């Protein structure tokens, strides 16, 4: 998985803050949701690490899976 960050309201350069495959330790499931939790750099090159969490409901995962299925047809 790769995460890029860049300016939202103006032109600018994006920066990769995370780039590696997800592992079992990065993903957990809770009632009705899957949570991805990764440690990555921040927006600025200060060397600080931040924990980012992305929580997807089962409905949202279904939307992603259907998009992938459409692309493979």
N, CA, C and O atoms as a Tripos MOL2 file, in Angstrom:
@<TRIPOS>MOLECULE
protein
  292   291    73     0     0
PROTEIN
NO_CHARGES

@<TRIPOS>ATOM
      1 N           0.8440   -1.1590    0.0000 N.3       1 UNK1
      2 CA          0.0000    0.0000    0.0000 C.3       1 UNK1
      3 C           0.8990    1.2340    0.0000 C.2       1 UNK1
      4 O           1.9560    1.2600    0.6300 O.2       1 UNK1
      5 N           0.4560    2.2290   -0.7080 N.am      2 UNK2
      6 CA          1.2150    3.4740   -0.7560 C.3       2 UNK2
      7 C           0.2840    4.6220   -0.3990 C.2       2 UNK2
      8 O          -0.8440    4.6980   -0.8870 O.2       2 UNK2
      9 N           0.7660    5.5120    0.4540 N.am      3 UNK3
     10 CA          0.0080    6.7050    0.8390 C.3       3 UNK3
     11 C           0.8330    7.9170    0.4640 C.2       3 UNK3
     12 O           1.9870    8.0530    0.8690 O.2       3 UNK3
     13 N           0.2220    8.7970   -0.3160 N.am      4 UNK4
     14 CA          0.8410   10.0600   -0.6910 C.3       4 UNK4
     15 C           0.0680   11.1910   -0.0450 C.2       4 UNK4
     16 O          -1.1400   11.0800    0.1680 O.2       4 UNK4
     17 N           0.7490   12.2670    0.2660 N.am      5 UNK5
     18 CA          0.1110   13.4420    0.8370 C.3       5 UNK5
     19 C           0.5890   14.6650    0.0710 C.2       5 UNK5
     20 O           1.7530   14.7530   -0.3190 O.2       5 UNK5
     21 N          -0.3180   15.5990   -0.1380 N.am      6 UNK6
     22 CA          0.0230   16.8110   -0.8600 C.3       6 UNK6
     23 C          -1.0090   17.8840   -0.5890 C.2       6 UNK6
     24 O          -2.0030   17.6300    0.0920 O.2       6 UNK6
     25 N          -0.7910   19.0760   -1.1080 N.am      7 UNK7
     26 CA         -1.7180   20.1810   -0.8960 C.3       7 UNK7
     27 C          -3.0960   19.8630   -1.4650 C.2       7 UNK7
     28 O          -3.2100   19.2410   -2.5210 O.2       7 UNK7
     29 N          -4.1370   20.2910   -0.7650 N.am      8 UNK8
     30 CA         -5.5030   20.0400   -1.2160 C.3       8 UNK8
     31 C          -6.0730   21.1940   -2.0310 C.2       8 UNK8
     32 O          -6.9110   20.9790   -2.9070 O.2       8 UNK8
     33 N          -5.6280   22.4160   -1.7520 N.am      9 UNK9
     34 CA         -6.2530   23.5800   -2.3860 C.3       9 UNK9
     35 C          -5.3510   24.3220   -3.3590 C.2       9 UNK9
     36 O          -5.7280   25.3710   -3.8810 O.2       9 UNK9
     37 N          -4.1790   23.7890   -3.6030 N.am     10 UNK10
     38 CA         -3.2760   24.4790   -4.5350 C.3      10 UNK10
     39 C          -2.4120   23.4360   -5.2240 C.2      10 UNK10
     40 O          -2.3670   22.2770   -4.8130 O.2      10 UNK10
     41 N          -1.7350   23.8580   -6.2630 N.am     11 UNK11
     42 CA         -0.7890   22.9790   -6.9360 C.3      11 UNK11
     43 C           0.4020   22.7360   -6.0250 C.2      11 UNK11
     44 O           0.8070   23.6240   -5.2740 O.2      11 UNK11
     45 N           0.9460   21.5710   -6.0870 N.am     12 UNK12
     46 CA          2.1120   21.2870   -5.2710 C.3      12 UNK12
     47 C           2.5720   19.8600   -5.4620 C.2      12 UNK12
     48 O           1.9180   19.0630   -6.1350 O.2      12 UNK12
     49 N           3.6760   19.5550   -4.8790 N.am     13 UNK13
     50 CA          4.2830   18.2400   -5.0120 C.3      13 UNK13
     51 C           3.7340   17.3130   -3.9320 C.2      13 UNK13
     52 O           3.6440   17.6880   -2.7630 O.2      13 UNK13
     53 N           3.3670   16.0880   -4.3430 N.am     14 UNK14
     54 CA          2.9500   15.0750   -3.3840 C.3      14 UNK14
     55 C           4.1780   14.3690   -2.8420 C.2      14 UNK14
     56 O           5.2110   14.2800   -3.5050 O.2      14 UNK14
     57 N           4.0430   13.8720   -1.6280 N.am     15 UNK15
     58 CA          5.1550   13.1810   -0.9720 C.3      15 UNK15
     59 C           4.6460   11.8400   -0.4680 C.2      15 UNK15
     60 O           3.5780   11.7700    0.1400 O.2      15 UNK15
     61 N           5.4010   10.7760   -0.7150 N.am     16 UNK16
     62 CA          5.0420    9.4610   -0.2140 C.3      16 UNK16
     63 C           5.4170    9.3800    1.2610 C.2      16 UNK16
     64 O           6.5660    9.6140    1.6360 O.2      16 UNK16
     65 N           4.4160    9.0410    2.1050 N.am     17 UNK17
     66 CA          4.6920    8.9280    3.5300 C.3      17 UNK17
     67 C           4.6440    7.4770    4.0070 C.2      17 UNK17
     68 O           5.0290    7.1820    5.1380 O.2      17 UNK17
     69 N           4.1720    6.5710    3.1460 N.am     18 UNK18
     70 CA          4.0850    5.1560    3.5080 C.3      18 UNK18
     71 C           4.1270    4.3500    2.2240 C.2      18 UNK18
     72 O           3.4080    4.6500    1.2710 O.2      18 UNK18
     73 N           4.9830    3.3090    2.1980 N.am     19 UNK19
     74 CA          5.0620    2.4800    1.0050 C.3      19 UNK19
     75 C           5.6240    1.1060    1.3760 C.2      19 UNK19
     76 O           6.8370    0.8930    1.3840 O.2      19 UNK19
     77 N           4.7260    0.1950    1.6770 N.am     20 UNK20
     78 CA          5.0820   -1.1900    1.9340 C.3      20 UNK20
     79 C           3.8010   -2.0080    1.9450 C.2      20 UNK20
     80 O           2.7160   -1.4500    2.1050 O.2      20 UNK20
     81 N           3.9050   -3.3190    1.7780 N.am     21 UNK21
     82 CA          2.6960   -4.1490    1.8440 C.3      21 UNK21
     83 C           2.0950   -4.1310    3.2500 C.2      21 UNK21
     84 O           2.8180   -4.0480    4.2430 O.2      21 UNK21
     85 N           0.7880   -4.2080    3.3210 N.am     22 UNK22
     86 CA          0.1330   -4.3230    4.6170 C.3      22 UNK22
     87 C           0.3510   -5.7240    5.1620 C.2      22 UNK22
     88 O           0.3740   -6.6940    4.4050 O.2      22 UNK22
     89 N           0.5100   -5.8280    6.4620 N.am     23 UNK23
     90 CA          0.6700   -7.1190    7.1150 C.3      23 UNK23
     91 C          -0.4620   -7.3770    8.0920 C.2      23 UNK23
     92 O          -1.2990   -6.5070    8.3330 O.2      23 UNK23
     93 N          -0.4830   -8.5620    8.6450 N.am     24 UNK24
     94 CA         -1.5260   -8.9300    9.6020 C.3      24 UNK24
     95 C          -1.5760   -7.9660   10.7860 C.2      24 UNK24
     96 O          -2.6580   -7.6580   11.2860 O.2      24 UNK24
     97 N          -0.4280   -7.4930   11.2340 N.am     25 UNK25
     98 CA         -0.3810   -6.5880   12.3910 C.3      25 UNK25
     99 C          -0.9890   -5.2150   12.0830 C.2      25 UNK25
    100 O          -1.3100   -4.4640   13.0030 O.2      25 UNK25
    101 N          -1.1470   -4.8840   10.8060 N.am     26 UNK26
    102 CA         -1.6800   -3.5780   10.4080 C.3      26 UNK26
    103 C          -3.2030   -3.5470   10.3550 C.2      26 UNK26
    104 O          -3.7980   -2.4720   10.2750 O.2      26 UNK26
    105 N          -3.8360   -4.7120   10.3990 N.am     27 UNK27
    106 CA         -5.2780   -4.7970   10.1660 C.3      27 UNK27
    107 C          -5.9510   -5.5300   11.3170 C.2      27 UNK27
    108 O          -5.4840   -6.5730   11.7750 O.2      27 UNK27
    109 N          -7.0560   -4.9590   11.7680 N.am     28 UNK28
    110 CA         -7.8700   -5.6650   12.7640 C.3      28 UNK28
    111 C          -9.3370   -5.4410   12.4070 C.2      28 UNK28
    112 O          -9.6840   -4.4900   11.7070 O.2      28 UNK28
    113 N         -10.1690   -6.3170   12.8910 N.am     29 UNK29
    114 CA        -11.5950   -6.1550   12.6320 C.3      29 UNK29
    115 C         -12.3350   -5.9700   13.9390 C.2      29 UNK29
    116 O         -12.0090   -6.5800   14.9570 O.2      29 UNK29
    117 N         -13.3290   -5.1210   13.8820 N.am     30 UNK30
    118 CA        -14.2300   -4.8820   14.9960 C.3      30 UNK30
    119 C         -15.6380   -5.0590   14.4490 C.2      30 UNK30
    120 O         -15.8210   -5.2220   13.2430 O.2      30 UNK30
    121 N         -16.5970   -5.0280   15.2970 N.am     31 UNK31
    122 CA        -17.9770   -5.2500   14.8790 C.3      31 UNK31
    123 C         -18.3520   -4.3350   13.7270 C.2      31 UNK31
    124 O         -18.4530   -3.1200   13.8920 O.2      31 UNK31
    125 N         -18.5550   -4.9250   12.5660 N.am     32 UNK32
    126 CA        -19.0010   -4.1670   11.4010 C.3      32 UNK32
    127 C         -17.9670   -3.3000   10.7350 C.2      32 UNK32
    128 O         -18.3210   -2.4790    9.8890 O.2      32 UNK32
    129 N         -16.6910   -3.4440   11.0790 N.am     33 UNK33
    130 CA        -15.6750   -2.5840   10.4690 C.3      33 UNK33
    131 C         -14.3220   -3.2840   10.4210 C.2      33 UNK33
    132 O         -14.0370   -4.1960   11.1970 O.2      33 UNK33
    133 N         -13.5080   -2.8280    9.4890 N.am     34 UNK34
    134 CA        -12.1040   -3.2410    9.3950 C.3      34 UNK34
    135 C         -11.2800   -1.9860    9.6040 C.2      34 UNK34
    136 O         -11.5660   -0.9410    9.0200 O.2      34 UNK34
    137 N         -10.2530   -2.0910   10.4380 N.am     35 UNK35
    138 CA         -9.4180   -0.9350   10.7530 C.3      35 UNK35
    139 C          -7.9860   -1.2190   10.3240 C.2      35 UNK35
    140 O          -7.3820   -2.2060   10.7450 O.2      35 UNK35
    141 N          -7.4490   -0.3360    9.4790 N.am     36 UNK36
    142 CA         -6.0480   -0.3950    9.0930 C.3      36 UNK36
    143 C          -5.3220    0.6530    9.9140 C.2      36 UNK36
    144 O          -5.7440    1.8080    9.9580 O.2      36 UNK36
    145 N          -4.2460    0.2670   10.5590 N.am     37 UNK37
    146 CA         -3.4800    1.1750   11.3990 C.3      37 UNK37
    147 C          -2.0180    1.0850   10.9800 C.2      37 UNK37
    148 O          -1.4050    0.0200   11.0500 O.2      37 UNK37
    149 N          -1.4690    2.2170   10.5430 N.am     38 UNK38
    150 CA         -0.0810    2.2280   10.0850 C.3      38 UNK38
    151 C           0.6520    3.4030   10.7090 C.2      38 UNK38
    152 O           0.0430    4.4260   11.0230 O.2      38 UNK38
    153 N           1.9470    3.2580   10.8860 N.am     39 UNK39
    154 CA          2.8120    4.3490   11.3270 C.3      39 UNK39
    155 C           3.5490    4.8760   10.1060 C.2      39 UNK39
    156 O           4.1690    4.1130    9.3660 O.2      39 UNK39
    157 N           3.4750    6.1790    9.9050 N.am     40 UNK40
    158 CA          4.1040    6.7840    8.7290 C.3      40 UNK40
    159 C           4.5620    8.1770    9.0790 C.2      40 UNK40
    160 O           4.2310    8.7150   10.1350 O.2      40 UNK40
    161 N           5.3260    8.7500    8.1760 N.am     41 UNK41
    162 CA          5.8090   10.1070    8.3650 C.3      41 UNK41
    163 C           4.6890   11.1130    8.2770 C.2      41 UNK41
    164 O           3.5890   10.7980    7.8230 O.2      41 UNK41
    165 N           4.9670   12.3080    8.7070 N.am     42 UNK42
    166 CA          3.9960   13.3870    8.6190 C.3      42 UNK42
    167 C           4.1240   14.1480    7.3180 C.2      42 UNK42
    168 O           4.8520   13.7440    6.4120 O.2      42 UNK42
    169 N           3.4150   15.2400    7.2390 N.am     43 UNK43
    170 CA          3.4360   16.0600    6.0280 C.3      43 UNK43
    171 C           4.7950   16.7230    5.8450 C.2      43 UNK43
    172 O           5.2930   16.8500    4.7270 O.2      43 UNK43
    173 N           5.3800   17.1390    6.9460 N.am     44 UNK44
    174 CA          6.6560   17.8400    6.8780 C.3      44 UNK44
    175 C           7.7920   16.8770    7.1780 C.2      44 UNK44
    176 O           7.5900   15.8880    7.8810 O.2      44 UNK44
    177 N           8.9490   17.1420    6.6710 N.am     45 UNK45
    178 CA         10.0930   16.2320    6.8070 C.3      45 UNK45
    179 C          10.7900   16.4230    8.1530 C.2      45 UNK45
    180 O          12.0060   16.6130    8.1980 O.2      45 UNK45
    181 N          10.0380   16.3750    9.2380 N.am     46 UNK46
    182 CA         10.6240   16.5930   10.5590 C.3      46 UNK46
    183 C          11.1600   15.3040   11.1710 C.2      46 UNK46
    184 O          11.8310   15.3420   12.2030 O.2      46 UNK46
    185 N          10.8750   14.1760   10.5530 N.am     47 UNK47
    186 CA         11.2960   12.8970   11.0990 C.3      47 UNK47
    187 C          10.2920   12.3040   12.0650 C.2      47 UNK47
    188 O          10.4650   11.1730   12.5180 O.2      47 UNK47
    189 N           9.2370   13.0510   12.3920 N.am     48 UNK48
    190 CA          8.2120   12.5460   13.2930 C.3      48 UNK48
    191 C           7.3960   11.4560   12.6180 C.2      48 UNK48
    192 O           7.1880   11.4740   11.4050 O.2      48 UNK48
    193 N           6.9400   10.5130   13.4230 N.am     49 UNK49
    194 CA          6.0550    9.4610   12.9390 C.3      49 UNK49
    195 C           4.6690    9.6800   13.5340 C.2      49 UNK49
    196 O           4.5400   10.1260   14.6740 O.2      49 UNK49
    197 N           3.6520    9.3700   12.7720 N.am     50 UNK50
    198 CA          2.2720    9.4930   13.2130 C.3      50 UNK50
    199 C           1.5720    8.1710   12.9650 C.2      50 UNK50
    200 O           1.9370    7.4340   12.0480 O.2      50 UNK50
    201 N           0.5740    7.8670   13.7710 N.am     51 UNK51
    202 CA         -0.2360    6.6700   13.5610 C.3      51 UNK51
    203 C          -1.5090    7.0980   12.8480 C.2      51 UNK51
    204 O          -2.2830    7.9150   13.3470 O.2      51 UNK51
    205 N          -1.7000    6.5260   11.6770 N.am     52 UNK52
    206 CA         -2.8900    6.7890   10.8770 C.3      52 UNK52
    207 C          -3.7960    5.5720   10.9620 C.2      52 UNK52
    208 O          -3.3270    4.4370   10.8730 O.2      52 UNK52
    209 N          -5.0980    5.8040   11.1340 N.am     53 UNK53
    210 CA         -6.0580    4.7180   11.1580 C.3      53 UNK53
    211 C          -7.1390    5.0050   10.1390 C.2      53 UNK53
    212 O          -7.6820    6.1080   10.0730 O.2      53 UNK53
    213 N          -7.4400    3.9930    9.3500 N.am     54 UNK54
    214 CA         -8.5120    4.0780    8.3760 C.3      54 UNK54
    215 C          -9.5280    3.0140    8.7570 C.2      54 UNK54
    216 O          -9.2060    1.8270    8.8130 O.2      54 UNK54
    217 N         -10.7380    3.4400    9.0150 N.am     55 UNK55
    218 CA        -11.8020    2.5190    9.4090 C.3      55 UNK55
    219 C         -12.8180    2.4310    8.2800 C.2      55 UNK55
    220 O         -13.3880    3.4370    7.8590 O.2      55 UNK55
    221 N         -13.0330    1.2180    7.8000 N.am     56 UNK56
    222 CA        -13.9880    0.9780    6.7200 C.3      56 UNK56
    223 C         -15.0900    0.0570    7.2150 C.2      56 UNK56
    224 O         -14.8170   -0.9870    7.8070 O.2      56 UNK56
    225 N         -16.3390    0.4470    6.9690 N.am     57 UNK57
    226 CA        -17.4610   -0.4180    7.3130 C.3      57 UNK57
    227 C         -17.5560   -1.5390    6.2780 C.2      57 UNK57
    228 O         -16.9110   -1.4880    5.2300 O.2      57 UNK57
    229 N         -18.3580   -2.5370    6.5840 N.am     58 UNK58
    230 CA        -18.5510   -3.6230    5.6240 C.3      58 UNK58
    231 C         -19.1700   -3.1140    4.3310 C.2      58 UNK58
    232 O         -18.8310   -3.6100    3.2560 O.2      58 UNK58
    233 N         -20.0660   -2.1390    4.4070 N.am     59 UNK59
    234 CA        -20.6530   -1.5460    3.2020 C.3      59 UNK59
    235 C         -19.5890   -0.8540    2.3510 C.2      59 UNK59
    236 O         -19.6020   -0.9650    1.1260 O.2      59 UNK59
    237 N         -18.6750   -0.1460    2.9970 N.am     60 UNK60
    238 CA        -17.6000    0.5330    2.2590 C.3      60 UNK60
    239 C         -16.6430   -0.4740    1.6220 C.2      60 UNK60
    240 O         -16.1720   -0.2640    0.5050 O.2      60 UNK60
    241 N         -16.3600   -1.5560    2.3250 N.am     61 UNK61
    242 CA        -15.5250   -2.6130    1.7400 C.3      61 UNK61
    243 C         -16.2030   -3.2390    0.5320 C.2      61 UNK61
    244 O         -15.5420   -3.5850   -0.4480 O.2      61 UNK61
    245 N         -17.5140   -3.3850    0.6000 N.am     62 UNK62
    246 CA        -18.2720   -3.9260   -0.5310 C.3      62 UNK62
    247 C         -18.1750   -3.0100   -1.7510 C.2      62 UNK62
    248 O         -18.0440   -3.4840   -2.8790 O.2      62 UNK62
    249 N         -18.2390   -1.6960   -1.5220 N.am     63 UNK63
    250 CA        -18.0920   -0.7360   -2.6180 C.3      63 UNK63
    251 C         -16.7110   -0.8830   -3.2610 C.2      63 UNK63
    252 O         -16.5980   -0.9060   -4.4870 O.2      63 UNK63
    253 N         -15.6620   -0.9820   -2.4400 N.am     64 UNK64
    254 CA        -14.3030   -1.1560   -2.9750 C.3      64 UNK64
    255 C         -14.1890   -2.4490   -3.7730 C.2      64 UNK64
    256 O         -13.6090   -2.4600   -4.8590 O.2      64 UNK64
    257 N         -14.7350   -3.5290   -3.2430 N.am     65 UNK65
    258 CA        -14.6610   -4.8200   -3.9240 C.3      65 UNK65
    259 C         -15.4170   -4.7710   -5.2560 C.2      65 UNK65
    260 O         -14.9630   -5.3500   -6.2440 O.2      65 UNK65
    261 N         -16.5610   -4.0880   -5.2920 N.am     66 UNK66
    262 CA        -17.3110   -4.0080   -6.5520 C.3      66 UNK66
    263 C         -16.5560   -3.1760   -7.5800 C.2      66 UNK66
    264 O         -16.6150   -3.4720   -8.7730 O.2      66 UNK66
    265 N         -15.8430   -2.1350   -7.1340 N.am     67 UNK67
    266 CA        -15.0280   -1.3410   -8.0710 C.3      67 UNK67
    267 C         -13.9030   -2.1780   -8.6560 C.2      67 UNK67
    268 O         -13.6070   -2.0840   -9.8470 O.2      67 UNK67
    269 N         -13.2820   -2.9880   -7.8270 N.am     68 UNK68
    270 CA        -12.2130   -3.8690   -8.3160 C.3      68 UNK68
    271 C         -12.7650   -4.8830   -9.2950 C.2      68 UNK68
    272 O         -12.1310   -5.1820  -10.3070 O.2      68 UNK68
    273 N         -13.9340   -5.4130   -9.0070 N.am     69 UNK69
    274 CA        -14.5570   -6.3970   -9.8980 C.3      69 UNK69
    275 C         -14.8740   -5.7610  -11.2510 C.2      69 UNK69
    276 O         -14.6960   -6.4030  -12.2860 O.2      69 UNK69
    277 N         -15.3400   -4.5090  -11.2610 N.am     70 UNK70
    278 CA        -15.6360   -3.8150  -12.5240 C.3      70 UNK70
    279 C         -14.3660   -3.6230  -13.3410 C.2      70 UNK70
    280 O         -14.4000   -3.7560  -14.5640 O.2      70 UNK70
    281 N         -13.2550   -3.3150  -12.6970 N.am     71 UNK71
    282 CA        -11.9900   -3.0910  -13.4010 C.3      71 UNK71
    283 C         -11.4380   -4.3600  -14.0100 C.2      71 UNK71
    284 O         -10.7580   -4.3080  -15.0340 O.2      71 UNK71
    285 N         -11.7200   -5.5170  -13.3900 N.am     72 UNK72
    286 CA        -11.1380   -6.7710  -13.8820 C.3      72 UNK72
    287 C         -11.9560   -7.3690  -15.0190 C.2      72 UNK72
    288 O         -11.5130   -8.3180  -15.6670 O.2      72 UNK72
    289 N         -13.1560   -6.8190  -15.2700 N.am     73 UNK73
    290 CA        -13.9940   -7.3480  -16.3730 C.3      73 UNK73
    291 C         -13.6420   -6.7390  -17.6800 C.2      73 UNK73
    292 O         -14.2470   -7.0720  -18.6990 O.2      73 UNK73
@<TRIPOS>BOND
     1     1     2 1
     2     2     3 1
     3     3     4 2
     4     3     5 am
     5     5     6 1
     6     6     7 1
     7     7     8 2
     8     7     9 am
     9     9    10 1
    10    10    11 1
    11    11    12 2
    12    11    13 am
    13    13    14 1
    14    14    15 1
    15    15    16 2
    16    15    17 am
    17    17    18 1
    18    18    19 1
    19    19    20 2
    20    19    21 am
    21    21    22 1
    22    22    23 1
    23    23    24 2
    24    23    25 am
    25    25    26 1
    26    26    27 1
    27    27    28 2
    28    27    29 am
    29    29    30 1
    30    30    31 1
    31    31    32 2
    32    31    33 am
    33    33    34 1
    34    34    35 1
    35    35    36 2
    36    35    37 am
    37    37    38 1
    38    38    39 1
    39    39    40 2
    40    39    41 am
    41    41    42 1
    42    42    43 1
    43    43    44 2
    44    43    45 am
    45    45    46 1
    46    46    47 1
    47    47    48 2
    48    47    49 am
    49    49    50 1
    50    50    51 1
    51    51    52 2
    52    51    53 am
    53    53    54 1
    54    54    55 1
    55    55    56 2
    56    55    57 am
    57    57    58 1
    58    58    59 1
    59    59    60 2
    60    59    61 am
    61    61    62 1
    62    62    63 1
    63    63    64 2
    64    63    65 am
    65    65    66 1
    66    66    67 1
    67    67    68 2
    68    67    69 am
    69    69    70 1
    70    70    71 1
    71    71    72 2
    72    71    73 am
    73    73    74 1
    74    74    75 1
    75    75    76 2
    76    75    77 am
    77    77    78 1
    78    78    79 1
    79    79    80 2
    80    79    81 am
    81    81    82 1
    82    82    83 1
    83    83    84 2
    84    83    85 am
    85    85    86 1
    86    86    87 1
    87    87    88 2
    88    87    89 am
    89    89    90 1
    90    90    91 1
    91    91    92 2
    92    91    93 am
    93    93    94 1
    94    94    95 1
    95    95    96 2
    96    95    97 am
    97    97    98 1
    98    98    99 1
    99    99   100 2
   100    99   101 am
   101   101   102 1
   102   102   103 1
   103   103   104 2
   104   103   105 am
   105   105   106 1
   106   106   107 1
   107   107   108 2
   108   107   109 am
   109   109   110 1
   110   110   111 1
   111   111   112 2
   112   111   113 am
   113   113   114 1
   114   114   115 1
   115   115   116 2
   116   115   117 am
   117   117   118 1
   118   118   119 1
   119   119   120 2
   120   119   121 am
   121   121   122 1
   122   122   123 1
   123   123   124 2
   124   123   125 am
   125   125   126 1
   126   126   127 1
   127   127   128 2
   128   127   129 am
   129   129   130 1
   130   130   131 1
   131   131   132 2
   132   131   133 am
   133   133   134 1
   134   134   135 1
   135   135   136 2
   136   135   137 am
   137   137   138 1
   138   138   139 1
   139   139   140 2
   140   139   141 am
   141   141   142 1
   142   142   143 1
   143   143   144 2
   144   143   145 am
   145   145   146 1
   146   146   147 1
   147   147   148 2
   148   147   149 am
   149   149   150 1
   150   150   151 1
   151   151   152 2
   152   151   153 am
   153   153   154 1
   154   154   155 1
   155   155   156 2
   156   155   157 am
   157   157   158 1
   158   158   159 1
   159   159   160 2
   160   159   161 am
   161   161   162 1
   162   162   163 1
   163   163   164 2
   164   163   165 am
   165   165   166 1
   166   166   167 1
   167   167   168 2
   168   167   169 am
   169   169   170 1
   170   170   171 1
   171   171   172 2
   172   171   173 am
   173   173   174 1
   174   174   175 1
   175   175   176 2
   176   175   177 am
   177   177   178 1
   178   178   179 1
   179   179   180 2
   180   179   181 am
   181   181   182 1
   182   182   183 1
   183   183   184 2
   184   183   185 am
   185   185   186 1
   186   186   187 1
   187   187   188 2
   188   187   189 am
   189   189   190 1
   190   190   191 1
   191   191   192 2
   192   191   193 am
   193   193   194 1
   194   194   195 1
   195   195   196 2
   196   195   197 am
   197   197   198 1
   198   198   199 1
   199   199   200 2
   200   199   201 am
   201   201   202 1
   202   202   203 1
   203   203   204 2
   204   203   205 am
   205   205   206 1
   206   206   207 1
   207   207   208 2
   208   207   209 am
   209   209   210 1
   210   210   211 1
   211   211   212 2
   212   211   213 am
   213   213   214 1
   214   214   215 1
   215   215   216 2
   216   215   217 am
   217   217   218 1
   218   218   219 1
   219   219   220 2
   220   219   221 am
   221   221   222 1
   222   222   223 1
   223   223   224 2
   224   223   225 am
   225   225   226 1
   226   226   227 1
   227   227   228 2
   228   227   229 am
   229   229   230 1
   230   230   231 1
   231   231   232 2
   232   231   233 am
   233   233   234 1
   234   234   235 1
   235   235   236 2
   236   235   237 am
   237   237   238 1
   238   238   239 1
   239   239   240 2
   240   239   241 am
   241   241   242 1
   242   242   243 1
   243   243   244 2
   244   243   245 am
   245   245   246 1
   246   246   247 1
   247   247   248 2
   248   247   249 am
   249   249   250 1
   250   250   251 1
   251   251   252 2
   252   251   253 am
   253   253   254 1
   254   254   255 1
   255   255   256 2
   256   255   257 am
   257   257   258 1
   258   258   259 1
   259   259   260 2
   260   259   261 am
   261   261   262 1
   262   262   263 1
   263   263   264 2
   264   263   265 am
   265   265   266 1
   266   266   267 1
   267   267   268 2
   268   267   269 am
   269   269   270 1
   270   270   271 1
   271   271   272 2
   272   271   273 am
   273   273   274 1
   274   274   275 1
   275   275   276 2
   276   275   277 am
   277   277   278 1
   278   278   279 1
   279   279   280 2
   280   279   281 am
   281   281   282 1
   282   282   283 1
   283   283   284 2
   284   283   285 am
   285   285   286 1
   286   286   287 1
   287   287   288 2
   288   287   289 am
   289   289   290 1
   290   290   291 1
   291   291   292 2
@<TRIPOS>SUBSTRUCTURE
     1 UNK1         2 RESIDUE 1 A UNK
     2 UNK2         6 RESIDUE 1 A UNK
     3 UNK3        10 RESIDUE 1 A UNK
     4 UNK4        14 RESIDUE 1 A UNK
     5 UNK5        18 RESIDUE 1 A UNK
     6 UNK6        22 RESIDUE 1 A UNK
     7 UNK7        26 RESIDUE 1 A UNK
     8 UNK8        30 RESIDUE 1 A UNK
     9 UNK9        34 RESIDUE 1 A UNK
    10 UNK10       38 RESIDUE 1 A UNK
    11 UNK11       42 RESIDUE 1 A UNK
    12 UNK12       46 RESIDUE 1 A UNK
    13 UNK13       50 RESIDUE 1 A UNK
    14 UNK14       54 RESIDUE 1 A UNK
    15 UNK15       58 RESIDUE 1 A UNK
    16 UNK16       62 RESIDUE 1 A UNK
    17 UNK17       66 RESIDUE 1 A UNK
    18 UNK18       70 RESIDUE 1 A UNK
    19 UNK19       74 RESIDUE 1 A UNK
    20 UNK20       78 RESIDUE 1 A UNK
    21 UNK21       82 RESIDUE 1 A UNK
    22 UNK22       86 RESIDUE 1 A UNK
    23 UNK23       90 RESIDUE 1 A UNK
    24 UNK24       94 RESIDUE 1 A UNK
    25 UNK25       98 RESIDUE 1 A UNK
    26 UNK26      102 RESIDUE 1 A UNK
    27 UNK27      106 RESIDUE 1 A UNK
    28 UNK28      110 RESIDUE 1 A UNK
    29 UNK29      114 RESIDUE 1 A UNK
    30 UNK30      118 RESIDUE 1 A UNK
    31 UNK31      122 RESIDUE 1 A UNK
    32 UNK32      126 RESIDUE 1 A UNK
    33 UNK33      130 RESIDUE 1 A UNK
    34 UNK34      134 RESIDUE 1 A UNK
    35 UNK35      138 RESIDUE 1 A UNK
    36 UNK36      142 RESIDUE 1 A UNK
    37 UNK37      146 RESIDUE 1 A UNK
    38 UNK38      150 RESIDUE 1 A UNK
    39 UNK39      154 RESIDUE 1 A UNK
    40 UNK40      158 RESIDUE 1 A UNK
    41 UNK41      162 RESIDUE 1 A UNK
    42 UNK42      166 RESIDUE 1 A UNK
    43 UNK43      170 RESIDUE 1 A UNK
    44 UNK44      174 RESIDUE 1 A UNK
    45 UNK45      178 RESIDUE 1 A UNK
    46 UNK46      182 RESIDUE 1 A UNK
    47 UNK47      186 RESIDUE 1 A UNK
    48 UNK48      190 RESIDUE 1 A UNK
    49 UNK49      194 RESIDUE 1 A UNK
    50 UNK50      198 RESIDUE 1 A UNK
    51 UNK51      202 RESIDUE 1 A UNK
    52 UNK52      206 RESIDUE 1 A UNK
    53 UNK53      210 RESIDUE 1 A UNK
    54 UNK54      214 RESIDUE 1 A UNK
    55 UNK55      218 RESIDUE 1 A UNK
    56 UNK56      222 RESIDUE 1 A UNK
    57 UNK57      226 RESIDUE 1 A UNK
    58 UNK58      230 RESIDUE 1 A UNK
    59 UNK59      234 RESIDUE 1 A UNK
    60 UNK60      238 RESIDUE 1 A UNK
    61 UNK61      242 RESIDUE 1 A UNK
    62 UNK62      246 RESIDUE 1 A UNK
    63 UNK63      250 RESIDUE 1 A UNK
    64 UNK64      254 RESIDUE 1 A UNK
    65 UNK65      258 RESIDUE 1 A UNK
    66 UNK66      262 RESIDUE 1 A UNK
    67 UNK67      266 RESIDUE 1 A UNK
    68 UNK68      270 RESIDUE 1 A UNK
    69 UNK69      274 RESIDUE 1 A UNK
    70 UNK70      278 RESIDUE 1 A UNK
    71 UNK71      282 RESIDUE 1 A UNK
    72 UNK72      286 RESIDUE 1 A UNK
    73 UNK73      290 RESIDUE 1 A UNK
